[in-house]
Amino acid sequence: MFTGFKMNVAIIATVGVIITSTITAPFTKIFGKHYEASKDFSCCKKDALVLHHYYTVSVFWITVADGYTEENTGKQAPGGCVIRCND
C-alpha cells in the first residue's frame, strides 16, 4: 500500500499533528472544558452564597456541551441575600 518513503511521510505528518495539537491545546479552545468568567453569577440558596460558573466543552473548536457548575461557599452572603436562586 505505502512504499517506505510514503510511510515515513505519513508517520512524520501524524506525529507533527499530534505534537502541535498537544502544545497548542492549553492556549486554544480546541478541546476540553473551558470556563467563561463573564457569564458567571451568584445567588443565595438557603441563606448561603452559591456561585454559578459557566463552562463550554469543545471538540476541535465545536461546542458540544455547555452549562453551569455550582460552587457552594457555605457562607452567609455579605449584607444579606438580595437575589435568591430558583431551586
C-alpha positions as CSV (number, residue, x, y, z in Angstrom):
1,M,0.0,0.0,0.0
2,F,2.6,2.5,1.1
3,T,6.2,2.5,0.0
4,G,8.9,3.1,2.6
5,F,9.1,6.8,1.7
6,K,5.3,7.4,1.8
7,M,5.0,5.6,5.1
8,N,7.7,7.8,6.6
9,V,6.0,10.9,5.4
10,A,2.6,9.7,6.8
11,I,4.2,8.9,10.2
12,I,6.0,12.3,10.4
13,A,2.8,14.1,9.4
14,T,0.8,12.3,12.0
15,V,3.3,12.9,14.8
16,G,3.5,16.5,13.7
17,V,-0.2,17.0,14.1
18,I,-0.3,15.2,17.5
19,I,2.6,17.3,18.8
20,T,1.2,20.6,17.5
21,S,-2.3,19.9,19.0
22,T,-0.8,18.9,22.3
23,I,1.3,22.1,22.5
24,T,-1.4,24.5,21.4
25,A,-4.3,22.9,23.3
26,P,-3.8,24.9,26.5
27,F,-3.9,28.2,24.6
28,T,-6.9,27.5,22.3
29,K,-10.3,26.0,22.8
30,I,-9.5,23.0,20.5
31,F,-10.9,20.5,23.1
32,G,-11.8,20.3,26.8
33,K,-13.7,22.2,29.3
34,H,-13.4,26.0,29.3
35,Y,-14.8,28.4,31.9
36,E,-16.1,31.9,30.9
37,A,-16.0,34.2,33.8
38,S,-18.0,36.9,32.0
39,K,-21.1,34.7,32.3
40,D,-20.8,33.8,36.0
41,F,-23.4,34.8,38.5
42,S,-24.2,34.3,42.2
43,C,-27.3,34.0,44.2
44,C,-28.5,32.7,47.6
45,K,-29.7,29.3,48.4
46,K,-30.9,28.7,52.0
47,D,-29.2,31.9,53.1
48,A,-25.8,30.7,51.7
49,L,-24.0,32.3,48.8
50,V,-23.8,30.0,45.7
51,L,-21.6,30.8,42.7
52,H,-22.6,29.6,39.2
53,H,-19.6,29.2,36.8
54,Y,-20.4,29.0,33.1
55,Y,-18.5,26.5,31.0
56,T,-18.3,25.1,27.5
57,V,-17.0,21.7,26.3
58,S,-15.3,21.8,22.9
59,V,-14.0,19.3,20.4
60,F,-12.0,20.7,17.6
61,W,-13.4,24.2,18.2
62,I,-17.0,22.9,18.1
63,T,-19.0,23.4,21.3
64,V,-20.6,20.1,22.2
65,A,-21.9,21.0,25.7
66,D,-22.3,24.0,27.9
67,G,-23.8,24.8,31.3
68,Y,-23.2,25.9,34.8
69,T,-21.4,24.3,37.7
70,E,-22.4,25.3,41.2
71,E,-19.9,26.2,43.9
72,N,-21.5,26.4,47.3
73,T,-19.4,28.7,49.5
74,G,-21.4,27.7,52.6
75,K,-21.0,31.2,54.0
76,Q,-23.6,33.8,54.7
77,A,-23.8,36.3,51.9
78,P,-22.4,39.7,53.0
79,G,-25.1,42.2,53.5
80,G,-27.8,39.5,53.4
81,C,-29.4,37.8,50.5
82,V,-30.8,40.0,47.8
83,I,-31.1,37.6,44.9
84,R,-32.5,34.1,45.6
85,C,-31.7,31.1,43.4
86,N,-34.5,29.4,41.6
87,D,-34.5,25.9,43.1
